[in-house]
Amino acid sequence: MSLKIAIQGIQGSNHHQVALDYFGSDIALAECLSFDTLVDTLLKKEAEKGIMAIENSIAGSIIPNYALVYHNDLHIIGEHYLNIHHHLMVLKGQQLSDITEVSSHPMALLQCKEFFKAYPNIRLVEDVDTAETAKRIQEQKLTHVAAIAPKVAATLYGLDIVADNIQTIKNNATRFIIVKTKNKVLPEAEINKASLRFITDHKRGSLAAVLNVMSDCRMNLTKIQSLPVIETPWKYAFFVDITFTAYADFSKLKSLLDIMTEEFKVLGEYKNAMV
């Protein structure tokens, strides 16, 4: 029986590509048009694992997804980095000059903004997913409409690519996290990255003290993101990613942060995909 993977989007999306890269082709997809739906799918046990975009090298963090992971007690069991390539695709037989409207995910439109400055007659329309627009063009035989989507979407839905790699910054990558409702226990020798959440005292130097302890424990801080604690105005939680060489150093850090911080929680222990 194929592994059931929940993705944000549909076949042909970047999340689908990550699923293929990370798990291989012997998978079944649970297609979700929002990250909230993806989380619900996992909680209802309609999928075994999920894939969520968490940050982009150009646009930064997808902040709501940090809260989704924490509040729904999901565990990060892995990560994957995907180089993003945006292609402009149309119904077969259509040309670039025929296009009057381009529909895609807001992030894709933002990342291709410079390309469309040369085409002021083209209207840019936000949609829920890159591949969903490509699929709709094929199903409804839409003319004068183009989608911005990965190349796999053009292959799946039989569309013509009229412009390759239209993203403004060519070195564009997105980090995805692999999540599930129960932690996957890896051998300690294989774990060299972790995601944490904690709250510090509202005192001068509290965060600096935590960062100093991380440094003393030989941690490499790769990401820090603050989010408001909704229940307590003007209080913030910190989401942190760290890498390390020795798991014993990380164990020491966990013991210290458990004492030094409030609501300390390990969101995931996994392999660093950048190594």
C-alpha positions in Angstrom: 0.0 0.0 0.0 1.4 3.4 -1.0 2.4 5.9 1.6 -0.3 8.6 1.9 1.2 12.2 1.8 -0.7 15.4 2.4 0.5 18.3 0.3 -0.6 21.9 -0.1 -1.8 22.1 -3.6 -2.4 19.5 -6.3 -0.5 17.3 -8.6 2.1 19.4 -10.5 2.7 21.8 -7.6 6.0 22.4 -5.9 4.8 20.4 -2.9 4.1 17.5 -5.2 7.7 17.7 -6.5 9.0 17.7 -3.0 6.9 14.6 -2.2 8.5 12.8 -5.2 12.0 14.0 -4.3 11.7 13.0 -0.6 9.5 9.9 -0.7 9.8 8.6 -4.3 7.1 7.8 -6.8 5.3 5.1 -4.8 3.0 7.5 -2.9 -0.6 8.5 -2.8 -1.5 12.2 -2.5 -4.0 13.9 -0.3 -4.4 17.2 -2.1 -5.2 20.2 0.2 -5.8 23.7 -1.0 -4.7 25.3 2.3 -2.3 24.5 5.0 -5.1 24.4 7.5 -6.8 21.6 5.5 -3.4 19.8 5.3 -3.2 19.8 9.1 -6.8 18.6 9.5 -6.0 15.8 7.1 -3.1 14.7 9.3 -5.1 15.0 12.5 -8.0 13.0 11.1 -5.4 10.3 10.1 -6.4 10.6 6.4 -2.6 10.9 5.6 0.4 9.6 7.3 2.8 12.5 6.7 2.6 16.0 5.4 4.7 18.5 3.5 4.6 22.2 4.3 6.6 25.1 2.8 8.1 27.0 5.7 10.4 29.7 4.2 11.6 31.1 0.9 15.1 32.5 0.2 13.4 35.6 -1.4 10.1 36.1 0.4 11.2 34.9 3.9 9.2 32.9 6.4 5.6 31.6 5.9 4.8 32.7 9.4 1.4 31.1 9.9 2.9 27.7 9.4 5.1 28.0 12.5 1.9 28.5 14.6 0.2 25.6 12.8 3.0 23.2 13.7 3.1 24.3 17.3 -0.7 24.6 18.1 -1.5 21.2 16.5 1.4 19.4 18.2 2.9 18.3 14.9 6.4 16.9 14.8 9.0 17.9 12.2 10.7 14.7 11.0 12.7 16.0 8.1 13.2 18.9 5.6 13.9 19.4 1.9 15.1 22.4 -0.1 13.7 22.9 -3.6 15.1 25.3 -6.2 12.0 27.1 -7.5 11.6 27.5 -11.3 8.6 29.5 -12.5 7.4 28.8 -16.1 4.6 30.6 -18.0 2.3 28.0 -19.6 -0.8 28.1 -21.8 -3.2 25.9 -23.7 -1.6 24.2 -26.6 -1.6 26.5 -29.7 -1.7 29.8 -27.7 1.2 32.2 -27.9 2.7 34.8 -25.4 1.0 37.5 -27.5 -2.4 35.9 -26.9 -2.2 36.2 -23.1 -4.4 38.8 -21.4 -4.5 37.3 -17.9 -2.1 35.3 -15.7 -3.4 33.5 -12.7 -1.2 31.9 -10.0 -0.3 31.8 -6.3 0.4 35.2 -4.8 4.0 34.2 -4.0 4.6 33.1 -7.6 3.2 36.4 -9.0 5.4 38.3 -6.6 8.5 36.4 -7.6 7.9 37.1 -11.3 6.9 40.7 -11.0 9.8 42.1 -13.1 9.0 39.9 -16.1 5.5 41.3 -16.4 6.6 44.9 -16.4 7.2 44.4 -20.1 3.6 43.3 -20.6 1.4 46.0 -19.0 -1.7 44.6 -20.9 -1.6 41.3 -18.9 -3.7 41.3 -15.8 -2.2 39.4 -12.8 -4.8 37.4 -10.8 -4.1 35.7 -7.4 -5.2 32.1 -7.1 -4.9 29.4 -4.4 -2.3 27.2 -6.2 0.1 27.3 -9.1 -0.8 23.8 -10.5 -4.5 24.3 -9.9 -4.6 27.1 -12.5 -2.7 25.0 -15.0 -5.2 22.2 -14.5 -8.1 24.5 -14.9 -6.7 25.9 -18.2 -6.6 22.4 -19.6 -10.0 21.2 -18.3 -11.9 24.3 -19.4 -9.8 24.9 -22.5 -9.1 28.5 -21.5 -7.6 30.8 -24.1 -5.9 34.1 -23.4 -5.1 32.8 -19.8 -1.7 31.6 -18.6 -0.5 29.9 -15.5 2.8 30.3 -13.6 3.7 26.8 -12.5 6.5 24.2 -12.2 7.5 22.4 -15.4 5.9 19.2 -14.1 2.5 20.9 -14.3 2.9 21.5 -18.0 3.7 17.9 -18.6 0.8 16.6 -16.4 -1.8 18.9 -18.0 -0.5 19.0 -21.5 0.3 22.8 -21.7 2.8 24.7 -23.7 5.5 26.7 -22.0 5.9 30.1 -23.7 8.5 31.5 -21.3 11.0 29.6 -19.2 12.4 30.6 -15.7 10.6 33.9 -15.5 11.4 34.4 -11.8 13.2 37.7 -11.1 15.9 36.1 -9.0 17.2 32.9 -10.5 18.7 31.6 -7.3 15.4 31.0 -5.6 14.8 28.2 -3.2 12.1 27.1 -0.7 12.6 25.1 2.4 9.9 22.5 3.1 9.3 20.6 6.3 8.1 17.0 6.6 5.6 16.7 9.5 3.5 14.0 11.2 1.4 13.7 14.3 3.8 11.4 16.1 7.5 11.8 16.3 9.8 9.7 14.2 12.7 8.6 16.4 16.0 8.6 14.5 19.2 7.1 15.9 20.9 9.9 17.8 23.9 9.6 15.5 21.8 10.6 12.5 20.3 13.7 14.1 22.1 17.0 13.5 19.3 19.6 13.3 16.4 20.6 15.5 13.5 23.0 15.6 12.6 24.6 18.9 10.0 26.9 20.4 10.3 28.9 23.6 9.3 32.1 25.4 11.8 34.2 27.4 11.3 36.3 30.4 10.3 39.9 29.6 13.6 41.2 31.0 16.6 42.9 29.4 19.1 40.4 28.1 16.8 37.3 28.4 17.1 36.4 24.7 20.8 37.2 24.6 21.4 34.8 27.5 19.6 32.0 25.6 21.7 32.7 22.5 24.9 32.7 24.5 24.0 29.3 26.0 23.3 28.0 22.5 26.8 29.2 21.4 28.4 27.6 24.5 26.7 24.3 23.7 28.2 24.4 20.2 25.0 25.1 18.4 24.8 26.8 15.0 21.7 29.1 14.8 20.3 28.8 11.3 16.9 30.5 11.9 15.1 32.6 14.5 11.6 33.8 14.1 9.4 35.6 16.6 5.6 35.3 16.8 3.2 37.0 19.1 1.6 34.9 21.9 -2.0 35.5 21.0 -3.3 35.0 24.6 -0.8 37.5 26.0 -0.5 40.8 24.2 3.1 42.1 23.6 4.6 38.7 24.5 6.5 36.8 21.9 7.5 33.2 21.3 10.7 32.4 19.5 11.0 29.6 16.9 14.6 28.6 16.3 16.4 26.1 14.0 19.8 24.9 15.1 22.4 22.5 13.7 25.0 20.6 15.6 27.7 17.9 15.3 27.2 16.0 18.6 23.8 15.0 19.9 25.3 15.1 23.5 25.7 18.9 23.0 22.1 19.2 22.0 20.9 17.1 25.0 22.8 19.5 27.3 21.2 22.5 25.6 17.7 21.0 26.0 18.3 20.6 29.8 19.4 24.2 30.1 16.6 25.7 28.0 14.1 23.8 30.0 15.3 25.7 33.0 15.9 29.1 31.4 12.8 29.6 29.3 9.0 29.3 29.5 7.0 26.8 27.4 10.1 25.2 26.0 9.3 22.6 23.3 11.2 20.6 20.8 9.2 20.7 17.5 11.5 18.2 15.7 14.8 16.5 15.7 16.0 15.4 12.2 18.7 15.4 9.5 20.1 18.6 8.1 19.2 18.6 4.4 21.9 21.1 3.6 24.8 18.7 4.6 
